[in-house]
């Protein structure tokens, strides 16, 4: 077995090089290798300074998450591998210089901060992302970072987990120098200067100046308020701030002990287990074999979009942000101008927030070419239809595209629920047709459902998966059925929420219960945001083919007829002021609810928050089980990722199927049976749920 850490000498320097591809993750062998190399360098009198660096595309990008997953699932006390190493680095009798490239994340940054000096390539990213797994730094990161960067920045980095660029890290004091050109030669030059000057062994733990800057109490209070808003319901961000606070009140050694106590409170929590599951699930679904390894992937150089509404404009921005030129077609000058204005406004908003530069914005806008006709569509490698949700309209568009586009072009539809095969039937080549269901707003939401039709070619699927990565989206392959995976489940969730208010629950109580559970928004506020016209159109698309005896939500029909379409009209399930988008309960809607219930002879009664949670989530889970039965997706984890990334399901609860496993499928199945007895056909238990419950198994057992 080759070593994961190499040691060599260059002039008067000992060079320690980590080589554990692909991301140089920390594990016992890496820690032992660095420790052994450090000892060798200290014993060699000809070595005056030490440089710690790494091979490959990155420095140390954190702990080995496979090992972390085993620790969390086993609930066994982990060995403190990192903490002794960072102390050895800091206590080394010779200057230790850390040379960073790529990313120094988590334990990688903690190792870097324990070195006496730090240099980095200009493209380097650093960060403490542990909160994204429901954890906090455990190698002294919450104690050293505030000593280098100050309390406010340390609390932000440890509680939010977002990476920071090299320029900002240098400005904040975390880095000592940014190396232009090749990293190792530049590091050697910097190191020679340290040796020539007799630079001191600057130990981060002994620094105190940054701890005294500003008002630590005020900075920590602001960080906690931000964490409660940004990470509602999560414990790790607040624990991370508590650990940073310890740096301001305790000695370094006592602060490290406090950090370790807080880490353990997070480590064996359900939240950490769920967040690690989500992280692994994202990786696993990208490796599910849906096409052969030898399947060719087409090169997408030019794109075209039909429809410049909110979805079409957002998708155009997604392609432009990936550097792909895109034609954007609309039927009238007025609609086209509106779409272009929306694109410009979105970019300008990001510019004001400092996300992009003016040069970047102008480059991206320049890649989007508005058009009223199909000129240039014959040169597009992919054409995406984003007209409104009507089967006949979409079929007409695909009829046009089949006649205009080159035979090898991919023809994608952004439909959220319609039959891909029926849409493909209007095209001259149905093997090139695929669903690319973006989520609104398309330029923000990170998910694409890639919908495979009956005749969709393997190379179209393979290309779609690679394209999703290029667009910086998570692509999940799903089968063709009404609503596909996400919306099929979500429609059941929304339907049950509407039945609950007809039966006696208050609209705001349903939304509050689900927000308290952790959902990003309640179902009624969500519908107001997306538009009741969209929901109404989807609900009525299949009215003629659905069984007439099935119960249907009543109130949305009345609201749609009244023109209450949500935020866009200032009124939907709630009422909105033009200058504030905060939903306000509307007595008029409550009267409509009560009137609809009375006409339908529904006996209204008080409904508890617990029943609200169970009925909305268990119907979601039951529908997910049916989707798995039918092979619409291949793994339960895919449904978890769809709901975490696409519908605001709390990641710290792992997604709906993971949540069901943690409740226990026997308990879920029992309640589904009870609801079936009370509420009828919609609650017919999925055979898969029944089988797993009776066998004492879980959705996670399915492979």
C-alpha positions in Angstrom: 0.0 0.0 0.0 1.6 3.3 -1.1 2.2 6.0 1.6 -0.3 8.8 1.8 2.3 11.3 3.0 5.7 11.9 1.4 8.7 13.5 3.0 11.7 15.0 1.1 14.3 17.7 1.5 14.9 20.7 -0.8 17.9 22.8 0.3 17.3 23.7 4.0 13.6 22.8 3.9 11.8 19.6 4.9 8.8 19.2 2.5 5.8 17.2 3.8 3.4 16.3 0.9 0.0 14.8 1.5 -1.2 12.5 -1.4 -4.5 10.9 -0.7 -6.5 11.4 -3.9 -9.0 12.6 -4.9 -9.3 15.4 -2.2 -6.6 14.5 0.3 -9.1 13.6 2.9 -7.9 13.3 6.5 -7.8 9.8 8.0 -5.6 8.0 10.5 -2.9 7.1 7.9 -2.7 10.8 6.7 -2.5 12.0 10.3 0.2 9.4 11.2 2.1 10.2 8.0 2.3 14.0 8.8 3.2 13.2 12.4 6.0 10.9 11.3 7.3 13.4 8.7 7.2 16.2 11.2 9.3 14.2 13.7 11.9 13.4 10.9 12.2 17.1 10.0 12.7 18.1 13.6 15.5 15.6 14.1 17.4 16.7 11.0 19.7 19.6 12.0 20.2 20.6 8.3 16.5 21.4 8.0 15.8 25.0 9.1 12.1 25.2 8.2 9.2 22.9 7.1 6.7 23.3 4.3 3.4 21.3 4.5 1.6 21.0 1.2 -0.4 18.5 -0.9 -0.4 16.9 -4.4 -3.3 16.9 -6.8 -6.0 19.4 -7.3 -6.4 20.5 -3.7 -5.0 20.8 -0.3 -6.7 18.8 2.5 -10.5 19.2 1.8 -11.6 17.9 5.3 -12.2 14.7 7.0 -12.9 11.4 5.3 -16.7 11.5 5.3 -16.9 7.7 5.0 -15.2 7.4 8.4 -17.3 10.2 9.8 -20.5 8.4 8.6 -19.4 5.2 10.4 -18.7 7.1 13.6 -22.1 8.8 13.6 -24.0 5.6 12.7 -22.1 3.5 15.3 -22.6 6.1 18.1 -19.1 5.1 19.4 -16.7 7.5 21.0 -14.3 8.6 18.2 -10.6 8.9 18.7 -9.3 12.5 18.7 -7.0 12.1 15.7 -6.7 15.7 14.6 -6.3 17.5 17.9 -2.9 15.9 18.9 -1.6 16.6 15.4 -2.4 20.4 15.4 -0.7 20.7 18.8 2.4 19.0 17.4 2.5 21.4 14.4 2.1 24.4 16.6 4.7 23.2 19.1 7.3 22.3 16.4 10.7 23.8 17.2 11.2 24.8 13.5 9.0 27.2 11.5 6.2 25.3 9.7 4.8 27.0 6.6 1.5 25.7 5.1 1.3 26.0 1.3 -2.4 25.7 0.2 -4.0 25.3 -3.2 -7.5 24.2 -4.2 -9.4 24.0 -0.9 -8.5 23.9 2.7 -11.7 22.9 4.4 -12.7 21.6 7.8 -9.7 19.7 9.3 -7.6 21.0 6.4 -8.0 24.6 7.5 -7.5 23.6 11.2 -4.2 22.1 10.2 -3.3 25.2 8.3 -4.1 27.5 11.2 -1.9 25.4 13.5 1.1 26.0 11.3 3.2 29.1 12.0 2.6 30.7 8.6 0.2 30.2 5.7 0.5 31.0 2.0 -1.9 30.1 -0.8 -2.5 30.1 -4.5 -4.8 32.9 -5.6 -7.6 30.5 -6.6 -7.7 28.9 -3.1 -10.9 28.5 -1.1 -10.9 28.0 2.7 -13.7 27.3 5.1 -15.1 25.4 8.1 -18.1 23.6 6.5 -18.8 21.2 9.3 -22.2 22.7 10.0 -23.4 21.4 6.7 -23.1 17.9 8.3 -24.7 19.0 11.6 -21.2 19.3 13.3 -18.8 21.9 14.4 -15.0 22.0 14.0 -13.2 19.6 16.4 -9.5 20.3 15.9 -9.4 23.7 17.6 -10.9 25.5 14.6 -13.3 27.5 16.7 -10.5 28.7 19.0 -7.8 29.5 16.4 -10.0 31.1 13.8 -11.2 34.0 16.0 -7.6 34.7 17.0 -6.7 35.1 13.3 -9.8 36.6 11.8 -11.7 38.1 14.7 -14.8 37.0 16.6 -17.4 38.2 14.1 -15.9 36.6 11.0 -15.1 33.3 12.9 -18.6 33.0 14.2 -20.0 33.6 10.6 -17.6 31.0 9.0 -18.2 28.3 11.6 -22.0 28.8 11.8 -22.7 29.1 8.1 -20.0 26.9 6.6 -19.6 28.8 3.3 -16.1 29.0 1.8 -14.0 32.1 1.5 -11.6 33.1 -1.3 -7.9 33.6 -0.9 -8.1 37.4 -1.3 -10.6 37.8 1.5 -8.7 35.3 3.7 -5.5 37.3 3.2 -7.3 40.6 4.0 -8.8 39.0 7.2 -5.5 37.8 8.5 -5.9 34.1 8.0 -3.3 34.0 5.2 0.1 35.6 5.3 0.7 35.8 1.5 -0.9 35.0 -1.8 1.5 33.2 -4.2 1.3 34.2 -7.8 2.6 31.6 -10.2 3.7 28.1 -9.1 2.9 27.4 -5.4 5.9 25.4 -4.2 8.6 27.6 -5.7 6.8 30.6 -4.4 6.5 29.0 -1.0 10.2 28.2 -0.9 10.9 31.9 -1.6 8.6 33.0 1.2 10.2 30.3 3.5 13.8 31.5 2.7 12.8 35.0 3.7 11.4 33.7 7.0 14.7 31.8 7.7 16.9 34.8 6.7 14.9 37.1 9.0 14.9 34.6 11.9 11.1 34.9 11.9 9.5 33.8 15.2 7.4 30.6 15.7 4.1 32.4 15.6 1.7 30.2 17.5 -2.0 31.0 16.6 -3.1 29.9 20.1 -1.0 32.7 21.7 -2.5 35.5 19.5 -5.0 37.6 21.4 -5.3 40.9 19.6 -8.2 39.9 17.3 -10.2 38.6 20.3 -10.2 42.1 21.7 -11.4 43.9 18.6 -14.9 45.4 18.7 -17.6 44.1 21.0 -17.5 40.3 21.0 -20.9 40.1 22.8 -22.6 42.2 20.1 -20.9 40.2 17.3 -22.0 36.9 18.8 -25.5 38.0 19.4 -25.8 39.1 15.8 -24.4 35.8 14.6 -26.9 33.9 16.7 -29.8 35.9 15.3 -28.6 35.3 11.8 -28.2 31.6 12.5 -31.7 31.3 13.8 -33.0 32.9 10.6 -30.8 31.2 8.1 -30.6 27.7 9.8 -34.0 27.6 11.5 -34.3 24.5 13.7 -30.7 23.4 13.4 -28.5 23.0 16.5 -25.0 22.9 15.0 -24.8 26.6 13.9 -25.6 27.8 17.4 -23.2 25.2 19.0 -20.5 26.6 16.7 -21.1 30.1 17.9 -21.1 28.9 21.5 -17.6 27.4 20.8 -16.3 30.6 19.3 -17.7 32.5 22.3 -15.6 30.1 24.5 -12.5 31.5 22.8 -13.4 35.0 24.2 -13.9 33.8 27.8 -11.7 30.8 28.4 -8.0 29.9 28.0 -7.1 28.2 24.8 -6.9 24.8 26.4 -10.2 25.2 28.2 -11.8 26.6 25.0 -10.6 23.4 23.1 -12.2 21.2 25.8 -15.5 23.2 25.4 -15.3 22.8 21.7 -14.9 19.0 22.1 -17.9 18.9 24.4 -20.1 20.8 22.0 -18.9 18.7 19.1 -20.0 15.6 20.9 -23.5 17.1 21.5 -23.8 17.5 17.7 -22.0 14.3 16.7 -24.6 11.8 17.9 -27.7 13.9 17.1 -30.4 12.8 14.6 -29.7 16.1 12.8 -26.1 15.1 12.0 -27.1 11.7 10.9 -29.7 13.1 8.6 -27.4 15.8 7.1 -24.7 13.2 6.4 -27.3 11.0 4.8 -28.3 13.9 2.5 -24.6 14.5 1.6 -24.1 10.9 0.7 -27.4 10.6 -1.1 -26.4 13.4 -3.5 -23.3 11.5 -4.4 -25.0 8.1 -4.7 -27.8 9.2 -7.0 -25.2 10.5 -9.5 -23.7 7.0 -9.6 -26.9 5.0 -10.2 -26.4 3.1 -13.4 -29.0 4.4 -15.8 -27.0 4.1 -19.0 -24.0 2.1 -20.0 -20.5 3.5 -19.4 -19.7 3.5 -23.1 -22.8 5.7 -23.9 -21.6 8.7 -25.9 -22.1 12.2 -24.4 -23.0 14.9 -26.9 -21.2 18.3 -26.8 -23.6 21.1 -26.0 -22.3 24.3 -27.5 -25.4 26.3 -28.3 -28.9 26.2 -26.8 -32.3 27.7 -27.6 -35.4 28.2 -25.5 -39.0 28.6 -26.5 -40.9 30.8 -24.0 -39.5 33.8 -22.2 -41.8 33.7 -19.1 -40.5 33.3 -15.6 -39.2 29.7 -16.2 -37.8 30.3 -19.7 -36.0 33.5 -18.6 -34.6 31.7 -15.6 -33.4 28.8 -17.6 -31.8 31.2 -20.1 -29.8 32.6 -17.2 -28.7 29.1 -16.1 -27.3 28.4 -19.6 -25.7 31.8 -19.8 -24.1 31.4 -16.4 -22.5 28.2 -17.7 -21.1 30.1 -20.6 -23.5 28.6 -23.2 -24.9 31.0 -25.8 -28.7 30.7 -25.8 -31.5 31.9 -28.1 -34.7 33.0 -26.2 -37.9 33.0 -28.3 -41.2 34.5 -27.4 -44.4 34.9 -29.4 -44.8 38.7 -29.1 -42.5 41.7 -28.7 -44.3 42.7 -25.5 -43.7 39.3 -23.9 -40.1 39.1 -25.1 -39.3 42.5 -23.8 -40.8 41.5 -20.4 -38.7 38.4 -20.3 -35.5 40.3 -21.2 -36.3 42.9 -18.5 -36.8 40.2 -15.9 -33.4 38.7 -16.8 -31.7 42.1 -16.6 -33.4 42.9 -13.3 -32.3 39.6 -11.8 -28.7 40.2 -12.8 -28.8 43.8 -11.5 -30.1 42.6 -8.2 -27.2 40.1 -7.9 -24.8 42.9 -8.9 -26.1 45.1 -6.1 -25.6 42.3 -3.6 -22.0 41.9 -4.6 -22.4 38.4 -6.0 -21.0 39.3 -9.5 -19.0 42.0 -11.2 -20.4 44.3 -13.8 -18.1 42.7 -16.4 -19.6 39.2 -15.5 -23.2 40.5 -15.8 -22.6 42.1 -19.2 -20.9 38.9 -20.5 -23.8 36.7 -19.4 -26.5 39.0 -20.7 -24.6 39.1 -24.0 -24.9 35.3 -24.3 -28.7 35.6 -24.3 -30.1 36.5 -27.7 -33.8 37.4 -27.8 -35.8 36.4 -30.9 -39.4 36.3 -32.2 -38.7 33.5 -34.7 -37.0 30.2 -35.1 -34.0 31.7 -36.9 -30.8 30.0 -35.6 -32.6 27.1 -33.9 -31.2 24.7 -36.5 -27.7 25.3 -35.1 -28.8 24.6 -31.5 -27.5 21.4 -29.8 -30.3 21.5 -27.3 -33.7 23.2 -27.5 -35.8 23.6 -24.4 -39.6 24.3 -24.4 -40.8 26.4 -21.5 -44.3 27.5 -22.6 -47.2 27.3 -20.2 -48.5 24.0 -18.9 -50.9 22.8 -21.6 -50.5 19.6 -23.4 -51.8 20.7 -26.8 -49.7 23.9 -26.8 -46.6 21.9 -26.0 -47.3 19.3 -28.7 -47.6 22.1 -31.3 -44.2 23.5 -30.2 -42.6 20.1 -30.5 -44.2 19.6 -33.9 -42.5 22.9 -35.0 -39.2 21.9 -33.4 -39.1 18.5 -35.1 -39.3 20.2 -38.5 -36.7 22.9 -37.7 -34.0 21.4 -35.5 -31.1 19.2 -36.7 -31.7 15.5 -36.2 -29.1 15.0 -33.5 -30.4 18.0 -31.3 -31.9 17.2 -27.9 -35.5 18.4 -27.6 -36.3 19.0 -23.9 -39.5 20.0 -22.3 -39.7 21.8 -18.9 -43.2 20.4 -18.2 -43.8 19.8 -14.5 -46.4 17.1 -14.8 -47.5 16.3 -18.4 -46.9 13.1 -20.3 -43.5 13.2 -22.0 -44.5 10.4 -24.4 -47.5 12.4 -25.7 -45.3 15.5 -26.1 -42.7 13.4 -27.9 -45.3 11.9 -30.3 -45.6 15.3 -32.0 -41.9 15.4 -32.8 -40.2 13.9 -35.9 -37.8 12.0 -33.6 -39.2 11.0 -30.3 -35.8 9.4 -29.3 -34.4 12.9 -28.9 -37.2 14.1 -26.5 -36.5 14.3 -22.8 -38.0 16.1 -19.8 -35.8 18.7 -18.1 -38.0 19.8 -15.2 -36.3 22.9 -13.6 -37.7 24.2 -10.3 -38.7 27.8 -9.9 -36.8 30.1 -9.8 -34.7 28.1 -12.3 -31.6 30.4 -11.9 -31.6 29.7 -8.1 -33.0 26.2 -7.4 -30.3 23.5 -7.7 -32.4 20.6 -9.0 -33.4 19.2 -12.4 -35.6 16.2 -12.8 -34.5 14.5 -16.0 -37.5 12.6 -17.2 -37.0 9.6 -19.4 -39.7 8.9 -22.0 -40.5 5.5 -23.4 -38.2 6.1 -26.5 -35.6 8.5 -25.1 -32.2 7.5 -26.3 -29.5 6.6 -23.8 -27.1 9.2 -25.2 -29.8 11.9 -24.5 -30.0 10.7 -20.9 -26.2 10.6 -20.5 -25.8 14.0 -22.1 -28.6 15.4 -19.8 -26.7 14.2 -16.7 -23.4 15.7 -17.8 -25.2 18.9 -18.8 -26.8 19.2 -15.4 -23.3 19.2 -13.8 -22.1 21.8 -16.2 -25.2 23.9 -15.3 -24.2 23.4 -11.6 -27.4 21.5 -10.9 -28.2 18.2 -9.4 -29.8 16.0 -12.1 -32.0 13.1 -11.0 -33.3 10.6 -13.5 -37.0 9.9 -13.1 -39.6 7.9 -15.1 -42.6 9.3 -17.0 -45.8 9.5 -15.0 -48.2 12.3 -14.0 -46.1 14.8 -12.0 -43.0 12.6 -12.3 -41.5 12.1 -8.8 -41.5 15.4 -7.1 -44.8 17.0 -8.2 -46.6 13.7 -8.0 -45.7 13.5 -4.3 -46.1 17.3 -3.7 -49.6 17.3 -5.3 -50.7 14.7 -2.7 -49.2 16.9 0.1 -50.9 20.0 -1.2 -54.2 18.2 -1.7 -54.2 17.0 1.9 -53.4 20.5 3.2 -56.5 21.8 1.4 -58.7 18.9 2.8 -57.4 19.8 6.3 -58.7 23.4 6.1 -62.0 22.2 4.7 -62.3 19.9 7.7 -61.6 22.6 10.3 -57.9 23.6 10.4 -57.0 27.2 9.9 -54.9 28.1 6.9 -52.2 29.8 9.0 -52.2 26.9 11.5 -51.4 24.4 8.7 -48.6 26.6 7.4 -47.3 27.2 11.0 -47.2 23.5 11.8 -45.2 22.7 8.8 -42.8 25.6 9.2 -42.3 24.5 12.8 -41.5 21.0 11.5 -38.8 22.6 9.4 -40.3 23.2 5.9 -39.0 26.3 4.2 -42.6 27.5 3.7 -46.1 26.3 4.5 -48.1 24.8 1.6 -50.5 27.8 1.3 -47.8 30.4 1.3 -45.9 28.3 -1.3 -48.9 28.2 -3.6 -49.3 32.0 -3.3 -45.6 32.3 -4.3 -45.8 30.0 -7.3 -49.3 31.2 -8.4 -52.7 29.6 -7.9 -53.3 29.7 -11.6 -50.5 27.2 -12.1 -51.9 24.9 -9.4 -55.5 25.3 -10.8 -54.3 24.5 -14.3 -52.5 21.3 -13.2 -55.4 20.2 -11.0 -57.8 20.6 -14.0 -55.6 19.1 -16.7 -56.8 15.6 -15.9 -60.3 16.4 -14.7 -62.0 14.4 -17.5 -59.9 11.3 -17.0 -59.9 11.2 -13.2 -62.5 9.1 -11.4 -65.5 11.3 -10.8 -66.1 9.9 -7.3 -62.8 11.1 -5.9 -62.9 14.0 -3.5 -61.4 17.2 -5.0 -60.2 20.4 -3.2 -62.9 23.0 -3.4 -61.6 26.3 -2.3 -58.9 26.8 -4.9 -61.7 26.7 -7.6 -63.3 29.7 -6.0 -60.1 31.7 -5.4 -59.1 31.1 -9.1 -62.5 32.3 -10.3 -62.1 35.5 -8.2 -58.7 36.2 -9.7 -56.9 35.6 -6.4 -53.8 34.1 -7.9 -51.3 34.7 -5.1 -48.6 37.2 -4.6 -48.7 38.3 -8.3 -52.2 39.7 -7.7 -51.8 40.8 -4.1 -54.2 38.1 -2.9 -54.5 34.3 -2.9 -54.8 32.1 0.2 -53.4 35.2 2.0 -53.5 38.9 1.3 -50.3 40.9 0.5 -49.4 44.6 0.6 -47.5 45.7 -2.6 -44.5 46.8 -0.6 -44.3 43.8 1.8 -44.6 40.2 0.7 -45.5 38.9 4.2 -48.6 36.8 4.0 -51.5 38.2 6.1 -54.6 36.0 7.0 -57.7 37.1 5.1 -61.1 36.8 6.8 -62.7 36.7 3.3 -60.9 33.5 2.5 -61.9 31.9 5.8 -65.5 32.6 4.9 -65.0 31.0 1.5 -63.5 27.9 3.2 -66.4 27.6 5.6 -69.0 28.1 2.8 -67.4 25.4 0.7 -67.3 23.0 3.6 -71.0 23.7 4.4 -72.1 23.2 0.8 -70.1 19.9 0.7 -71.6 18.8 4.0 -68.2 18.5 5.6 -68.3 18.6 9.4 -65.6 21.0 10.6 -63.8 20.4 13.8 -60.5 21.4 15.5 -57.4 19.7 14.1 -54.2 19.3 16.1 -50.7 20.3 14.8 -49.7 16.6 15.1 -52.5 15.5 12.8 -51.6 18.3 10.3 -48.0 17.0 10.3 -49.0 13.3 10.0 -51.6 13.8 7.2 -49.5 16.0 5.0 -46.2 14.1 5.4 -47.5 10.6 5.6 -49.5 11.0 2.4 -46.3 12.3 0.8 -44.4 9.2 2.1 -47.1 6.8 1.0 -47.0 8.3 -2.5 -43.2 8.1 -2.5 -43.5 4.4 -1.7 -45.8 3.9 -4.8 -43.2 5.7 -6.9 -40.5 3.3 -5.7 -42.8 0.3 -6.4 -43.4 1.5 -10.0 -39.7 2.1 -10.6 -40.2 5.8 -11.3 -37.0 6.4 -9.3 -34.5 3.7 -8.4 -33.7 4.6 -4.8 -35.5 6.2 -1.9 -32.5 8.6 -1.4 -33.4 10.2 -4.8 -36.8 11.2 -3.4 -35.1 12.6 -0.3 -32.8 14.8 -2.5 -35.7 15.9 -4.7 -37.6 17.2 -1.6 -34.6 18.7 0.1 -33.4 20.6 -3.0 -36.7 21.2 -4.7 -39.4 21.6 -2.1 -37.8 23.0 1.0 -37.9 19.8 3.1 -35.5 20.3 6.0 -32.2 18.7 5.2 -31.6 18.2 8.9 -34.5 15.7 8.9 -33.0 13.9 5.9 -35.9 14.0 3.4 -39.3 12.4 3.6 -38.3 8.8 3.2 -35.4 9.1 5.7 -37.8 10.8 8.1 -40.2 7.9 7.7 -37.5 5.4 8.5 -36.7 7.3 11.6 -40.3 7.5 12.7 -40.5 3.7 12.0 -42.3 2.3 9.0 -44.6 0.2 11.2 -45.9 3.4 12.9 -46.2 5.2 9.6 -48.1 2.3 8.0 -50.4 2.0 11.0 -51.4 5.7 10.7 -51.8 5.4 6.9 -54.2 2.5 7.5 -56.2 4.6 10.1 -56.4 7.5 7.6 -57.5 5.1 4.9 -60.4 4.0 7.1 -61.4 7.6 7.8 -60.6 9.3 4.5 -60.9 6.7 1.7 -59.1 5.9 -1.5 -56.4 8.5 -1.5 -55.0 6.8 1.6 -54.8 3.3 0.2 -51.5 2.0 1.6 -48.7 1.4 -0.9 -47.9 -2.3 -1.1 -44.2 -1.5 -0.7 -44.9 0.4 2.6 -47.0 -2.5 3.8 -44.3 -5.1 2.9 -41.5 -3.1 4.5 -43.5 -2.4 7.7 -44.5 -6.0 8.2 -40.9 -7.2 7.7 -39.4 -4.6 10.0 -37.4 -3.1 7.2 -36.8 0.5 6.0 -36.7 2.4 2.8 -32.9 2.7 3.3 -32.7 -1.1 3.0 -33.8 -1.0 -0.6 -31.0 -1.2 -3.1 
